Amino acid sequence: MNLAISPELQKRLVEAASKRGLEAEELARQLLEEHVPDLSEEKPNKATLELLEQWEREDMTDDPEEVARRQKEGDELMRNLARNRVDMEGPNARKL
């Protein structure tokens, strides 16, 4: 691959490489390796999944009262969803 860069950038690259005892091409390769993400392994929606995981960690608890409250709240949500489905679709609505 050939990459066209400005003379000023080339000068900066040569100087930085020289200070590290490297050829300019090797320093450029190292910098690209460090700073260009490997998208082939990136999950779709990675940022969203990481945020959801962060929220889950922040909300974790082993307090039995809080666990029971959350379970009760979840059960109520499911009952309301089922009731809403029956109200919208009639008695033959799919049950949760």
A tleap script that builds the chain and sets N, CA, C and O, in Angstrom:
source leaprc.protein.ff14SB
mol = sequence {
  NMET ASN LEU ALA ILE SER PRO GLU LEU GLN
  LYS ARG LEU VAL GLU ALA ALA SER LYS ARG
  GLY LEU GLU ALA GLU GLU LEU ALA ARG GLN
  LEU LEU GLU GLU HIE VAL PRO ASP LEU SER
  GLU GLU LYS PRO ASN LYS ALA THR LEU GLU
  LEU LEU GLU GLN TRP GLU ARG GLU ASP MET
  THR ASP ASP PRO GLU GLU VAL ALA ARG ARG
  GLN LYS GLU GLY ASP GLU LEU MET ARG ASN
  LEU ALA ARG ASN ARG VAL ASP MET GLU GLY
  PRO ASN ALA ARG LYS CLEU
}
set mol.1.N position { 0.847 -1.173 0.000 }
set mol.1.CA position { 0.000 0.000 0.000 }
set mol.1.C position { 0.892 1.235 0.000 }
set mol.1.O position { 1.872 1.301 0.743 }
set mol.2.N position { 0.562 2.180 -0.807 }
set mol.2.CA position { 1.263 3.465 -0.804 }
set mol.2.C position { 0.328 4.505 -0.219 }
set mol.2.O position { -0.871 4.523 -0.496 }
set mol.3.N position { 0.906 5.367 0.594 }
set mol.3.CA position { 0.115 6.384 1.253 }
set mol.3.C position { 0.739 7.745 0.975 }
set mol.3.O position { 1.916 7.962 1.262 }
set mol.4.N position { -0.040 8.653 0.423 }
set mol.4.CA position { 0.464 9.997 0.137 }
set mol.4.C position { 0.252 10.877 1.364 }
set mol.4.O position { -0.873 11.037 1.835 }
set mol.5.N position { 1.343 11.446 1.878 }
set mol.5.CA position { 1.254 12.354 3.017 }
set mol.5.C position { 2.004 13.636 2.672 }
set mol.5.O position { 2.836 13.663 1.766 }
set mol.6.N position { 1.694 14.688 3.406 }
set mol.6.CA position { 2.337 15.976 3.136 }
set mol.6.C position { 3.822 15.912 3.504 }
set mol.6.O position { 4.224 15.102 4.339 }
set mol.7.N position { 4.619 16.755 2.889 }
set mol.7.CA position { 6.041 16.795 3.243 }
set mol.7.C position { 6.257 17.085 4.736 }
set mol.7.O position { 7.169 16.530 5.348 }
set mol.8.N position { 5.430 17.945 5.314 }
set mol.8.CA position { 5.553 18.261 6.743 }
set mol.8.C position { 5.289 17.025 7.603 }
set mol.8.O position { 6.026 16.754 8.552 }
set mol.9.N position { 4.242 16.283 7.270 }
set mol.9.CA position { 3.938 15.068 8.026 }
set mol.9.C position { 5.039 14.034 7.836 }
set mol.9.O position { 5.406 13.342 8.786 }
set mol.10.N position { 5.569 13.920 6.626 }
set mol.10.CA position { 6.654 12.979 6.370 }
set mol.10.C position { 7.872 13.348 7.219 }
set mol.10.O position { 8.519 12.468 7.785 }
set mol.11.N position { 8.183 14.627 7.310 }
set mol.11.CA position { 9.317 15.091 8.118 }
set mol.11.C position { 9.099 14.736 9.586 }
set mol.11.O position { 10.006 14.245 10.257 }
set mol.12.N position { 7.878 14.993 10.079 }
set mol.12.CA position { 7.577 14.655 11.479 }
set mol.12.C position { 7.698 13.162 11.733 }
set mol.12.O position { 8.207 12.744 12.773 }
set mol.13.N position { 7.234 12.363 10.788 }
set mol.13.CA position { 7.296 10.910 10.919 }
set mol.13.C position { 8.738 10.421 10.937 }
set mol.13.O position { 9.098 9.582 11.764 }
set mol.14.N position { 9.563 10.934 10.038 }
set mol.14.CA position { 10.978 10.544 9.978 }
set mol.14.C position { 11.677 10.918 11.285 }
set mol.14.O position { 12.445 10.124 11.830 }
set mol.15.N position { 11.411 12.123 11.787 }
set mol.15.CA position { 12.042 12.562 13.039 }
set mol.15.C position { 11.605 11.704 14.216 }
set mol.15.O position { 12.434 11.296 15.029 }
set mol.16.N position { 10.314 11.428 14.312 }
set mol.16.CA position { 9.806 10.609 15.411 }
set mol.16.C position { 10.366 9.192 15.335 }
set mol.16.O position { 10.720 8.606 16.359 }
set mol.17.N position { 10.446 8.646 14.136 }
set mol.17.CA position { 10.990 7.291 13.963 }
set mol.17.C position { 12.464 7.270 14.350 }
set mol.17.O position { 12.917 6.344 15.022 }
set mol.18.N position { 13.209 8.280 13.931 }
set mol.18.CA position { 14.640 8.364 14.234 }
set mol.18.C position { 14.868 8.384 15.741 }
set mol.18.O position { 15.778 7.723 16.242 }
set mol.19.N position { 14.050 9.134 16.460 }
set mol.19.CA position { 14.177 9.195 17.920 }
set mol.19.C position { 13.934 7.841 18.576 }
set mol.19.O position { 14.438 7.575 19.667 }
set mol.20.N position { 13.169 6.994 17.916 }
set mol.20.CA position { 12.865 5.665 18.451 }
set mol.20.C position { 13.773 4.585 17.869 }
set mol.20.O position { 13.658 3.410 18.219 }
set mol.21.N position { 14.661 4.988 16.992 }
set mol.21.CA position { 15.555 4.017 16.367 }
set mol.21.C position { 14.867 3.139 15.348 }
set mol.21.O position { 15.250 1.986 15.154 }
set mol.22.N position { 13.851 3.679 14.696 }
set mol.22.CA position { 13.070 2.915 13.723 }
set mol.22.C position { 13.115 3.592 12.362 }
set mol.22.O position { 13.458 4.768 12.241 }
set mol.23.N position { 12.761 2.819 11.343 }
set mol.23.CA position { 12.517 3.385 10.023 }
set mol.23.C position { 11.132 4.031 10.055 }
set mol.23.O position { 10.261 3.610 10.816 }
set mol.24.N position { 10.938 5.042 9.236 }
set mol.24.CA position { 9.657 5.742 9.206 }
set mol.24.C position { 8.500 4.786 8.882 }
set mol.24.O position { 7.421 4.899 9.465 }
set mol.25.N position { 8.719 3.863 7.969 }
set mol.25.CA position { 7.677 2.913 7.585 }
set mol.25.C position { 7.256 2.042 8.766 }
set mol.25.O position { 6.072 1.754 8.943 }
set mol.26.N position { 8.237 1.626 9.575 }
set mol.26.CA position { 7.924 0.780 10.728 }
set mol.26.C position { 7.137 1.557 11.766 }
set mol.26.O position { 6.180 1.030 12.332 }
set mol.27.N position { 7.520 2.801 12.027 }
set mol.27.CA position { 6.771 3.611 12.985 }
set mol.27.C position { 5.347 3.843 12.476 }
set mol.27.O position { 4.394 3.765 13.251 }
set mol.28.N position { 5.198 4.122 11.201 }
set mol.28.CA position { 3.863 4.316 10.624 }
set mol.28.C position { 3.028 3.055 10.794 }
set mol.28.O position { 1.851 3.136 11.149 }
set mol.29.N position { 3.624 1.887 10.545 }
set mol.29.CA position { 2.903 0.617 10.718 }
set mol.29.C position { 2.471 0.444 12.163 }
set mol.29.O position { 1.328 0.071 12.429 }
set mol.30.N position { 3.387 0.716 13.113 }
set mol.30.CA position { 3.063 0.569 14.534 }
set mol.30.C position { 1.925 1.506 14.951 }
set mol.30.O position { 1.010 1.111 15.673 }
set mol.31.N position { 2.003 2.750 14.481 }
set mol.31.CA position { 0.968 3.715 14.834 }
set mol.31.C position { -0.390 3.309 14.275 }
set mol.31.O position { -1.412 3.432 14.949 }
set mol.32.N position { -0.391 2.829 13.043 }
set mol.32.CA position { -1.645 2.361 12.456 }
set mol.32.C position { -2.186 1.157 13.224 }
set mol.32.O position { -3.387 1.071 13.482 }
set mol.33.N position { -1.316 0.245 13.583 }
set mol.33.CA position { -1.727 -0.947 14.338 }
set mol.33.C position { -2.361 -0.553 15.666 }
set mol.33.O position { -3.363 -1.140 16.076 }
set mol.34.N position { -1.784 0.438 16.339 }
set mol.34.CA position { -2.291 0.873 17.637 }
set mol.34.C position { -3.610 1.629 17.538 }
set mol.34.O position { -4.459 1.505 18.420 }
set mol.35.N position { -3.792 2.402 16.486 }
set mol.35.CA position { -4.898 3.348 16.461 }
set mol.35.C position { -6.033 3.030 15.498 }
set mol.35.O position { -7.071 3.690 15.544 }
set mol.36.N position { -5.870 2.055 14.642 }
set mol.36.CA position { -6.952 1.693 13.722 }
set mol.36.C position { -7.626 0.438 14.277 }
set mol.36.O position { -6.994 -0.613 14.377 }
set mol.37.N position { -8.922 0.549 14.642 }
set mol.37.CA position { -9.593 -0.599 15.258 }
set mol.37.C position { -9.789 -1.743 14.274 }
set mol.37.O position { -9.949 -1.529 13.072 }
set mol.38.N position { -9.775 -2.959 14.804 }
set mol.38.CA position { -10.045 -4.158 14.010 }
set mol.38.C position { -11.553 -4.371 14.009 }
set mol.38.O position { -12.107 -4.925 14.958 }
set mol.39.N position { -12.208 -3.938 12.956 }
set mol.39.CA position { -13.661 -4.012 12.890 }
set mol.39.C position { -14.172 -5.408 12.566 }
set mol.39.O position { -15.368 -5.671 12.693 }
set mol.40.N position { -13.287 -6.305 12.150 }
set mol.40.CA position { -13.740 -7.655 11.804 }
set mol.40.C position { -14.233 -8.400 13.034 }
set mol.40.O position { -15.067 -9.297 12.911 }
set mol.41.N position { -13.739 -8.052 14.212 }
set mol.41.CA position { -14.151 -8.738 15.434 }
set mol.41.C position { -15.152 -7.918 16.235 }
set mol.41.O position { -15.627 -8.366 17.278 }
set mol.42.N position { -15.474 -6.728 15.757 }
set mol.42.CA position { -16.374 -5.847 16.478 }
set mol.42.C position { -17.807 -6.344 16.333 }
set mol.42.O position { -18.269 -6.642 15.231 }
set mol.43.N position { -18.500 -6.427 17.464 }
set mol.43.CA position { -19.892 -6.837 17.448 }
set mol.43.C position { -20.752 -5.664 16.986 }
set mol.43.O position { -20.457 -4.509 17.293 }
set mol.44.N position { -21.807 -5.966 16.252 }
set mol.44.CA position { -22.744 -4.891 15.961 }
set mol.44.C position { -23.351 -4.413 17.280 }
set mol.44.O position { -23.596 -5.217 18.179 }
set mol.45.N position { -23.586 -3.144 17.393 }
set mol.45.CA position { -24.192 -2.565 18.595 }
set mol.45.C position { -23.319 -2.723 19.834 }
set mol.45.O position { -23.833 -2.766 20.952 }
set mol.46.N position { -22.009 -2.809 19.645 }
set mol.46.CA position { -21.099 -3.024 20.768 }
set mol.46.C position { -21.255 -1.953 21.846 }
set mol.46.O position { -21.295 -2.277 23.033 }
set mol.47.N position { -21.342 -0.697 21.453 }
set mol.47.CA position { -21.457 0.386 22.435 }
set mol.47.C position { -22.739 0.240 23.247 }
set mol.47.O position { -22.736 0.452 24.460 }
set mol.48.N position { -23.825 -0.117 22.586 }
set mol.48.CA position { -25.097 -0.294 23.289 }
set mol.48.C position { -25.018 -1.458 24.258 }
set mol.48.O position { -25.487 -1.358 25.391 }
set mol.49.N position { -24.426 -2.565 23.821 }
set mol.49.CA position { -24.293 -3.729 24.696 }
set mol.49.C position { -23.417 -3.416 25.899 }
set mol.49.O position { -23.713 -3.852 27.012 }
set mol.50.N position { -22.343 -2.666 25.685 }
set mol.50.CA position { -21.475 -2.296 26.803 }
set mol.50.C position { -22.210 -1.396 27.796 }
set mol.50.O position { -22.034 -1.533 29.007 }
set mol.51.N position { -23.030 -0.481 27.291 }
set mol.51.CA position { -23.795 0.395 28.172 }
set mol.51.C position { -24.806 -0.409 28.987 }
set mol.51.O position { -24.959 -0.177 30.186 }
set mol.52.N position { -25.489 -1.343 28.350 }
set mol.52.CA position { -26.442 -2.185 29.070 }
set mol.52.C position { -25.739 -3.017 30.149 }
set mol.52.O position { -26.263 -3.178 31.252 }
set mol.53.N position { -24.563 -3.541 29.831 }
set mol.53.CA position { -23.794 -4.302 30.822 }
set mol.53.C position { -23.382 -3.413 31.991 }
set mol.53.O position { -23.409 -3.847 33.142 }
set mol.54.N position { -23.004 -2.178 31.699 }
set mol.54.CA position { -22.628 -1.230 32.755 }
set mol.54.C position { -23.821 -0.964 33.672 }
set mol.54.O position { -23.683 -0.975 34.895 }
set mol.55.N position { -24.994 -0.727 33.079 }
set mol.55.CA position { -26.187 -0.479 33.887 }
set mol.55.C position { -26.519 -1.695 34.744 }
set mol.55.O position { -26.909 -1.556 35.903 }
set mol.56.N position { -26.365 -2.872 34.179 }
set mol.56.CA position { -26.652 -4.091 34.939 }
set mol.56.C position { -25.711 -4.211 36.135 }
set mol.56.O position { -26.143 -4.561 37.233 }
set mol.57.N position { -24.419 -3.919 35.924 }
set mol.57.CA position { -23.458 -3.961 37.036 }
set mol.57.C position { -23.816 -2.936 38.111 }
set mol.57.O position { -23.734 -3.219 39.306 }
set mol.58.N position { -24.214 -1.736 37.666 }
set mol.58.CA position { -24.560 -0.676 38.616 }
set mol.58.C position { -25.799 -1.032 39.439 }
set mol.58.O position { -25.905 -0.636 40.600 }
set mol.59.N position { -26.729 -1.772 38.851 }
set mol.59.CA position { -27.983 -2.097 39.533 }
set mol.59.C position { -27.953 -3.418 40.286 }
set mol.59.O position { -28.945 -3.788 40.913 }
set mol.60.N position { -26.842 -4.133 40.238 }
set mol.60.CA position { -26.761 -5.430 40.900 }
set mol.60.C position { -26.970 -5.269 42.408 }
set mol.60.O position { -26.501 -4.308 43.019 }
set mol.61.N position { -27.681 -6.226 42.986 }
set mol.61.CA position { -27.883 -6.229 44.431 }
set mol.61.C position { -28.099 -7.662 44.900 }
set mol.61.O position { -28.560 -8.517 44.145 }
set mol.62.N position { -27.756 -7.904 46.162 }
set mol.62.CA position { -28.065 -9.188 46.776 }
set mol.62.C position { -28.982 -8.979 47.981 }
set mol.62.O position { -29.181 -9.887 48.788 }
set mol.63.N position { -29.539 -7.765 48.091 }
set mol.63.CA position { -30.485 -7.448 49.158 }
set mol.63.C position { -31.795 -8.190 48.881 }
set mol.63.O position { -32.443 -7.926 47.869 }
set mol.64.N position { -32.197 -9.117 49.765 }
set mol.64.CA position { -33.394 -9.935 49.509 }
set mol.64.C position { -34.666 -9.100 49.319 }
set mol.64.O position { -35.518 -9.454 48.504 }
set mol.65.N position { -34.800 -8.003 50.059 }
set mol.65.CA position { -35.988 -7.166 49.909 }
set mol.65.C position { -36.020 -6.493 48.534 }
set mol.65.O position { -37.073 -6.406 47.903 }
set mol.66.N position { -34.866 -6.021 48.078 }
set mol.66.CA position { -34.799 -5.371 46.765 }
set mol.66.C position { -35.026 -6.392 45.648 }
set mol.66.O position { -35.697 -6.094 44.660 }
set mol.67.N position { -34.472 -7.588 45.803 }
set mol.67.CA position { -34.687 -8.647 44.812 }
set mol.67.C position { -36.169 -8.983 44.733 }
set mol.67.O position { -36.710 -9.132 43.637 }
set mol.68.N position { -36.837 -9.104 45.888 }
set mol.68.CA position { -38.273 -9.413 45.911 }
set mol.68.C position { -39.077 -8.282 45.288 }
set mol.68.O position { -40.023 -8.542 44.544 }
set mol.69.N position { -38.721 -7.026 45.576 }
set mol.69.CA position { -39.427 -5.882 44.999 }
set mol.69.C position { -39.303 -5.887 43.476 }
set mol.69.O position { -40.282 -5.660 42.765 }
set mol.70.N position { -38.094 -6.148 42.986 }
set mol.70.CA position { -37.878 -6.174 41.537 }
set mol.70.C position { -38.641 -7.313 40.879 }
set mol.70.O position { -39.179 -7.156 39.784 }
set mol.71.N position { -38.686 -8.474 41.559 }
set mol.71.CA position { -39.419 -9.618 41.020 }
set mol.71.C position { -40.906 -9.292 40.941 }
set mol.71.O position { -41.562 -9.580 39.940 }
set mol.72.N position { -41.431 -8.686 42.011 }
set mol.72.CA position { -42.845 -8.304 42.041 }
set mol.72.C position { -43.148 -7.302 40.923 }
set mol.72.O position { -44.169 -7.411 40.244 }
set mol.73.N position { -42.258 -6.332 40.740 }
set mol.73.CA position { -42.427 -5.327 39.694 }
set mol.73.C position { -42.414 -5.984 38.300 }
set mol.73.O position { -43.212 -5.626 37.433 }
set mol.74.N position { -41.509 -6.936 38.097 }
set mol.74.CA position { -41.433 -7.653 36.819 }
set mol.74.C position { -42.676 -8.480 36.555 }
set mol.74.O position { -43.179 -8.521 35.432 }
set mol.75.N position { -43.176 -9.146 37.609 }
set mol.75.CA position { -44.395 -9.947 37.458 }
set mol.75.C position { -45.584 -9.061 37.108 }
set mol.75.O position { -46.411 -9.420 36.269 }
set mol.76.N position { -45.664 -7.894 37.762 }
set mol.76.CA position { -46.751 -6.962 37.472 }
set mol.76.C position { -46.677 -6.471 36.022 }
set mol.76.O position { -47.702 -6.357 35.350 }
set mol.77.N position { -45.482 -6.185 35.550 }
set mol.77.CA position { -45.301 -5.761 34.162 }
set mol.77.C position { -45.797 -6.839 33.206 }
set mol.77.O position { -46.510 -6.541 32.248 }
set mol.78.N position { -45.426 -8.085 33.462 }
set mol.78.CA position { -45.849 -9.173 32.575 }
set mol.78.C position { -47.368 -9.342 32.586 }
set mol.78.O position { -47.969 -9.570 31.536 }
set mol.79.N position { -48.004 -9.233 33.772 }
set mol.79.CA position { -49.462 -9.329 33.843 }
set mol.79.C position { -50.124 -8.196 33.052 }
set mol.79.O position { -51.109 -8.413 32.345 }
set mol.80.N position { -49.572 -6.993 33.180 }
set mol.80.CA position { -50.131 -5.850 32.442 }
set mol.80.C position { -49.967 -6.018 30.937 }
set mol.80.O position { -50.860 -5.662 30.169 }
set mol.81.N position { -48.836 -6.555 30.521 }
set mol.81.CA position { -48.646 -6.814 29.083 }
set mol.81.C position { -49.651 -7.834 28.569 }
set mol.81.O position { -50.219 -7.682 27.487 }
set mol.82.N position { -49.860 -8.883 29.370 }
set mol.82.CA position { -50.818 -9.917 28.963 }
set mol.82.C position { -52.230 -9.345 28.921 }
set mol.82.O position { -52.989 -9.632 27.995 }
set mol.83.N position { -52.583 -8.539 29.917 }
set mol.83.CA position { -53.906 -7.933 29.954 }
set mol.83.C position { -54.098 -6.998 28.747 }
set mol.83.O position { -55.159 -6.985 28.123 }
set mol.84.N position { -53.087 -6.242 28.441 }
set mol.84.CA position { -53.162 -5.337 27.296 }
set mol.84.C position { -53.328 -6.121 25.996 }
set mol.84.O position { -54.080 -5.708 25.114 }
set mol.85.N position { -52.637 -7.234 25.878 }
set mol.85.CA position { -52.754 -8.054 24.663 }
set mol.85.C position { -54.173 -8.585 24.516 }
set mol.85.O position { -54.732 -8.578 23.419 }
set mol.86.N position { -54.758 -9.047 25.623 }
set mol.86.CA position { -56.129 -9.557 25.565 }
set mol.86.C position { -57.095 -8.430 25.220 }
set mol.86.O position { -58.017 -8.614 24.426 }
set mol.87.N position { -56.876 -7.248 25.827 }
set mol.87.CA position { -57.744 -6.100 25.537 }
set mol.87.C position { -57.662 -5.709 24.060 }
set mol.87.O position { -58.669 -5.339 23.457 }
set mol.88.N position { -56.465 -5.792 23.482 }
set mol.88.CA position { -56.284 -5.361 22.086 }
set mol.88.C position { -56.682 -6.440 21.094 }
set mol.88.O position { -57.213 -6.123 20.030 }
set mol.89.N position { -56.437 -7.725 21.417 }
set mol.89.CA position { -56.612 -8.800 20.440 }
set mol.89.C position { -57.794 -9.715 20.752 }
set mol.89.O position { -58.146 -10.569 19.938 }
set mol.90.N position { -58.402 -9.547 21.910 }
set mol.90.CA position { -59.556 -10.364 22.270 }
set mol.90.C position { -59.159 -11.623 23.026 }
set mol.90.O position { -57.979 -11.831 23.312 }
set mol.91.N position { -60.128 -12.459 23.349 }
set mol.91.CA position { -59.897 -13.631 24.194 }
set mol.91.C position { -58.980 -14.698 23.551 }
set mol.91.O position { -58.426 -15.545 24.252 }
set mol.92.N position { -58.829 -14.648 22.238 }
set mol.92.CA position { -57.963 -15.629 21.584 }
set mol.92.C position { -56.512 -15.131 21.454 }
set mol.92.O position { -55.716 -15.719 20.722 }
set mol.93.N position { -56.179 -14.055 22.162 }
set mol.93.CA position { -54.818 -13.502 22.105 }
set mol.93.C position { -53.818 -14.501 22.655 }
set mol.93.O position { -54.117 -15.277 23.562 }
set mol.94.N position { -52.649 -14.462 22.095 }
set mol.94.CA position { -51.559 -15.336 22.556 }
set mol.94.C position { -51.213 -14.992 24.005 }
set mol.94.O position { -51.052 -13.819 24.342 }
set mol.95.N position { -51.101 -15.986 24.841 }
set mol.95.CA position { -50.773 -15.791 26.255 }
set mol.95.C position { -49.275 -15.754 26.431 }
set mol.95.O position { -48.546 -16.422 25.698 }
set mol.96.N position { -48.804 -14.984 27.391 }
set mol.96.CA position { -47.376 -14.933 27.699 }
set mol.96.C position { -46.960 -16.153 28.480 }
set mol.96.O position { -45.789 -16.291 28.833 }
savepdb mol mol.pdb
quit
